[in-house]
Amino acid sequence: MKKTYVPYILLAPAVCLVLAFMVYPIGNVFYLSLRHYNPTKPWINGFAGFGNFVDILSDKDFWNALKVSVKWVISEVLLQLVFGMLIALILNQKFKGRGIFRALTFIPWAMSGVLTAVLWSLIYNQSVGLLNNILTKTGLIKSPNAWLANSGLVFGSVVTAELWRGIPFFAISLLAAMQSIPEELYEAANVDGSSKWKSFLYITLPSLKETIILTTLLRSVWEFNSVDLIYSLTGGGPVGKTTTLSILIANHATKTSNYGYGSAISVISFLILAIFAMIYLKASRFGTEE
Amino acid sequence: MKTKLSDKIFRRWLPLVLINIFVLIPIWWTLVTSLKQEGDILKKPVRYIPDPATLENYMRAWVNCRFDRYFFNSMRIAVVSVFFIVVIAIITGYALSRFQFQGKNGFMLMLLCIQFIPHAVLLIPLFQIFNTMGLIGKPLSVILVCITFQFPFNSILIRGFIGGIPYTLEEAAQIDGCSWLMAVWKVVIPMLIPGIVTTAAFAFIGVWNEFLFSMMFLNDANNYTIPIGLKMMQGEYNISYGALAAGAIIAMSIPVALFAYLQKYLVTGMGAGAVKG
């Protein structure tokens, strides 16, 4: 192409948006993390150096949130991967009604976190909820449970609601990747008398390796960052049982207005994610052919 | 190759049915609750189908709980945002598809990395920026954020569609005397319609579902969007479950309709689109 400046002009709007509403605010987070800043208490505002970070290290809420975040990401990503794989394997078979089942199974993909929270709050609710009703009727539990207020049950309840919305993502991505595996590979394996389980282990899994690495990484980051569902279902409670780092940051932004401190936690979140992504890609040798 | 009957049952239909029960029960229960009379919702024994069915909860959600207003607000933000997302995605996607230039790979990498940025982290600085611009409380703040977060994925998506349109067609039009812009307008855009519709549907779902920034920026009840309305209703002390359920059904109507259109693209076209949450 002759006119070398044309692509740069075309990309200008995109670059402007990213600079104004992405790069500049992120720089601002790093700057704010080094300051005491609370618009509701202007008398404390000023340079803090690493003061915020020192405070965070002795903050019980922070360590609790970090623990919850790790637990949250691991349970979500693992369970979503297993169920997503199962669904993709079933929907990859050819049978009558497959199209309809595909559409039905993937519906939650289009739902927002708040909406999922409303749907599941109507399931978990103590006065109108379906879950207690069914479980007591079938005799599985003796008395109704407070699924979202009981500190022993709340984590599992919220994980289940998020699974409902998250599984389709894995199912869709894995199904898309499975359809690019050549049919002949399975036919050849079949002729050689290999069992279905062995075909899965030696043909399907290796072919899906890149997709699995990429989707689990994206989902880990996504779940680490996810706020909407937990925020509307429990607000992080009871007693911090569902307060992830992202919820902690959102609470500092929306409730305590402790912006300097919240920004410092944000910076730490950033670093955790960046280090995690690097180690993950390196350990899984993404993009390298064996 | 014949599949045994027991295989069919245990490896296909049983898990498939169980999974679909899990997927559909919350939606079905919300629908049932939304159609029950207010008194029947709390009544024991629990009724699994609404009898008698009524639309009064929808009236209550729409009029008393102001979902008419929220729906309009959500629509306004979504339509304006989607328009700009699609325009920017076409321009960006075109540049990425048709030109080789220095920094192209870096730019693509940046588009991908944007997916990794935690939204919660940007809450505080973006609030400050919009505060200085005097946009807090105004829908424009949410629109700007939505455009910024949604255009990267959609640019990559539309780049794939543009790549599928042969460049020779554009060249031919230019040889016939069209200017470059005319060639793009007359040749590329008409062929890009399916891509534009798909992109718009993806973007619409994303914007329609936006919660965190709307929650932070829109502090005036007149400007609340549907997700904020739902959240507020959930937090009410004297909660009306029927109206909440009806509100949820209203909220999901649009994304589910768009999903019905998109689902044929989801599997075939999502190989590269795995980036999208």
Interface residues (C-beta under 8 A of the other chain):
Chain A: M1 T4 V6 P7 Y8 L10 L11 P13 A14 L17 V18 A20 F21 M22 Y24 P25 I26 N28 V29 L32 F83 L86 I87 I90 Q93 F95 F101 R102 A103 L104 T105 F106 I107 P108 W109 A110 M111 S112 G113 V114 L115 T116 A117 V118 L119 W120 S121 L122 I123 N125 S127 V128 L130 N133 W164 F169 I172 S173 L175 A176 A177 Q179 S180 N190 T211 L214 T215 L218 R219 V221 W222 F224 N225 V227 D228 Y231 S232 S246 I247 I249 A250 H252 A253 T254 Y259 G262 S263 S266 S269 F270 L273 A277
Chain B: M1 R11 R12 P15 L16 I19 N20 F22 V23 L24 I25 P26 I27 W29 T30 T33 I41 L42 V46 I88 I91 T92 Y94 A95 R98 F99 Q100 F101 K104 F107 M110 I114 Q115 F116 I117 P118 H119 A120 V121 L122 L123 I124 P125 L126 F127 Q128 I129 L144 V145 I147 T148 F151 P152 S155 I205 W208 N209 E210 F211 L212 M215 M216 P227 L230 K231 Q234 Y241 L244 A245 G247 A248 A251 M252 P255 V256 L258 F259 A260 L262 Q263 L266 V267 T268 M270 G271 A274 V275 G277
